[in-house]
Amino acid sequence: MKRHINLHTLLLLLAFLNACKVSKDIPLPPSATPENFRGAEPADSASIATISIKEFIAEEEILKLIDTALVRNYDMQTALKNIESAELLFKQAKLGNTPALILQLTANSNLPSNNSLSGLSGNQFLGTNHIEDFNTNLGLSWEADIWGKISRKKQAVLAAYLQTTEAKKAVQTRLIANIAQGYYRLLMMDSQLRTAQKNLALNDSTLRIIKFQFDAGQTNSLGIQQAEAQRLVTAQLIPRLEQSIEIQENALHVLTGENPSAIKRISTLEKTKLPAHLSAGVPSEMVGRRPDVKAFEYALSVANAEVGVTKASLYPSLNITAGGGINSFKASNWFNIPASLFGVIAGGITQPVFQRRQLKTAYEVAKIDREKVVVAFRQTVLTAVTEVADELVKIEKLKSQYNIANSRVNVLAQAVTNAVLLFKSGMANYLEVITAQSNFLQSELELANIKAAQLNATVELYRSVGGGY
């Protein structure tokens, strides 16, 4: 007999060890990040992500918009509510090992048929066929966490809570970037509007000169028509840019959770300076800082815990129940203590045997889901590294483009001046003046566009390396 007991103990121990082995956590996948970002300076390991948002962005107007958005933006409010919900679930999960208590108070009256077994028994032994029952019961139930199922559920809920905090950080970093980039686009359109207005005045001046020459018989009506057409092209830009400016202001107010209105601007695009030094740091630091990557780390913790829970469901569960209270079949004796007192305690082991493979399938699916999270984690890291590399090359090449575009603006500004002087002296025709003015307008518009792209690229680099929270 003792031999059989030892054999059963050994089998139970093997099952326990096997369960622990299968439900063990898998670590984060080996880092797939390179040693350095493409286009980064190899010797520079410092990252702009360590700089606070108030140090990185100098424009007070942007910081005010960001402060308002962090409080009133609806995506931020939703993210905070998600954190509140997850926190409540976590508090509930922490009580998973405590017993459940239920207080029950019941009273019922039963009038069975005189020809039924209950009616005949009642008449025979109680002298009545009207049976009453009054019960007050405090019940307790508790499940022993033998296989770690309850502790695994706690781990899953905790990781899910931490996921919501990272999701909130991701919303915040994207919100900050969107506000800064939207504001820079607003400055760009302001600059382009001033350029269009300045060129419109220049076109008016040229048109007046051509009209004077026409009146003097020095040119024909075609010159007037060409100059007027160029003037209308420039004039058309003004309402188009004014429309875009108002739409951009409205878009910024959507981010800040406010009704559409004008946005105050103190600085101009020309006076807005780019950060002197932009360093992305090293990929390993970025991976540990970006909220979306951290969220997938917690997702892997959730998936690990789910594997443990589904595995533990395949093994026996030990449940202990107890109850006690007062019971009587007469209302007058209901609270007659100690005669009405009763108590009961029971324990049971439940082992799933055949449930149409539901538990086994749930376990296998949980393992596959965990593998999918690992794949998603790798994809997120790859995307993050690529985003940083993209912004680094943008910053580098936009700097070259800006220098070229700025030189072109200076050359064309001189060309316009020379064309007007030569035209007045009769050494150039009106087409040369119109062409010079048209090229100058386009070059100034393009220069403003490149400057805004530079500012937006720096903000996007700041976000992509994990800055902004």
Beta strands, then each sheet from edge to edge (+ up, - down):
strand 1: 100-110
strand 2: 131-144
strand 3: 317-328
strand 4: 341-350
sheet 1: 1+ 2- 3+ 4-
end
